[in-house]
């Protein structure tokens, strides 16, 4: 059974807008940079708790971070 892979371009865009390096985001989420890369590219799914943490840190509504999310194959 295949699982859906979803990428979240708004998370990448917001991170870039704020000029926050991937390493700092990964450290904040307590994950490796390669794990963060996998989540940003849709290879693995973000946990809800991770999106909540980013939303609070960046003072950005969660629905904004989910905007443009799309399933990839």
PyMOL commands that set and color helices and strands:
alter all, ss='L'
color gray80, all
select helices_A, chain A and resi 9-17+22-29+33-40+48-58+62-66
alter helices_A, ss='H'
color red, helices_A
select strands_A, chain A and resi 5-7+70-72
alter strands_A, ss='S'
color yellow, strands_A
deselect
rebuild
show_as cartoon
